[in-house]
Amino acid sequence: MNILSNSLAAADIASTMHPNTNLRQHERTGPLVIERGEGIRVYDDRGKEYIEGLAGLWSVAVGFSEPRLAEAAYKQMLKLPYYHTFSSKSHEPSIRLAEKLVEMTPANITRAFFTSSGSEANDTIVKMVWYMNNALGRPKKKKFLSRIKGYHGITVASGSLTGLPINHRDFDLPAIPVHHLTCPHFYRFGAEGEDEAAFTSRLLAELETVITTEGADTIAAFIGEPLMAAGGVMPPPAGYWEGVERICRANDILIVSDEVICGFGRLGTPFGCQKFNFTPDIMTLSKQITSSYMPFAAVMFSDAIYQAIADNSEKIGAFGHGFTASGHPVASAVALENLAIIEERDLMGNAARLEAQFQAGLRSFADHPLVGEARGTGLIGAVELVANKETRKPFEKIGKAGAIASLIGHEEGLIFRAIGDQLALCPPMIITSDEVDEIMVRMGRTLDRLTGAIAAEGLV
């Protein structure tokens, strides 16, 4: 179809700059315009149906057509469409939501601070931790530890924590003091002759070495996703998080669990930290908190952190940080209703029950000639495309095979995310067993067609 014959597509090309997009390529090909959603499916402006295999952007737990969330937003808009939470002002939706989140999170987490996105939340964490350490007379304790391929957002501070080159290149990032540690992905970063246990030991030794070299008195916090998602869906090796927690505790380094994707049952447990057996001091929550029906995020943190910040706010006059939409009443109301649906319909239990089927389906592609590894946890997973299965050699042009696969997937009625040459799936948590099977059928057809397509492009 000539994209210029489609008025919406033409208007998009003429007026919009898209995130995370090759903009010149977009000018040539135009957008895929999604018109409506129903359950785990979405439909484009030509009526074509797609299974949304990434839940939008890892985020739509309850599906794309939940009337209760629309009703919650409508009722709150009629009652109180907006009010702020600055200067001791409040309203019932944000109060009830903070109360609910404290109830849901681990016992040491006692406070909530609201933002509109995970990026804003992680930016807030950097400022909170700096503020706290200044208040405690520790002005040097400002560095963060993150990981290569970790994703924590795209603002100046959160983008610095992110460990993906495309999010740093030509943005002059990192712009804050952060040290990126080895990515805990054994398949891609394990050394020759090294088993998984030795890989874990090496990564923990690296962490200890960095702390010794930099000085524990200069390191404020370690931030990580329980399962690394946007970098390519990489579950941690056994014992990794327990070791990280032990080392951080011994060196008075805070642990930040970025639960933006893992949280609210995605891995079959309420939060990813529980799946991998560690207790954070701070948690970042977003995406599935409202099923992305409204922009919303929360920073959850311990009482010790709160007390230090509160004391300093009295000393200097205020905690001088916040956003116009912090604790927005409509978004808070939607979040409360979304969490109620997750609990009432046992969507966390659904993820746990379907994990074996979903992961077995992914792993059934491990024998495909283009698949180097199939991996995941809970209802999140990926297959990694390689040029050579035996040597694990990637394609010479990273991302080309993934881009071709994505287009074929669209033709087959399946939307997944091509992260370079890693094809990621993270379907809505309302998914059924039959729908899991249908995703795997469509992914199988995509991979089978991909073999000829990349040969035609001269990639193999």
Buried (B, 14 or more C-beta within 10 A) or exposed (E): EEBEEBEEBBEBBEEEEEEEEEEEEBEEEBBBEBEEBEBBBBBBBEEBEBBBBBBBBBBBBBBBBBEBBEEBBEEBEEEEEEBBBEEEEBBBBBBBBBEBBBEBBBEEBBBBBBBBBBBBBBBBBBEBBBBBBBBEEBEEBBBBBBBBBBBBBBBBBBBBBBBBEEBBEEEEBBEBBBBBBBBBBBBBBBEEEBEBEBBBBBBBEEBEEBBEEBEBEEBBBBBBBBBBBBBBBBBBBEBBBBBBBEBBEEBEBBBBBBBBBBBBBBBBBBBBBBBBEBBBBBBBBBBBBBBBBBBBBBBBBBEEBBBBBBEBBEEEEEBEBBBEBBBBBBBBBBBBBBBEBBBEBEBBBBBBEBBEBBBEBBBBBEEBEBBBBBBBBBBBBBBBBBBEBEEBEBBEEEBBBBBBBBBBBBEBBBBBBBBBBBBBBBBBBBBEEEBBEBBBBBBBBBBEBBEEBBEEEEBB
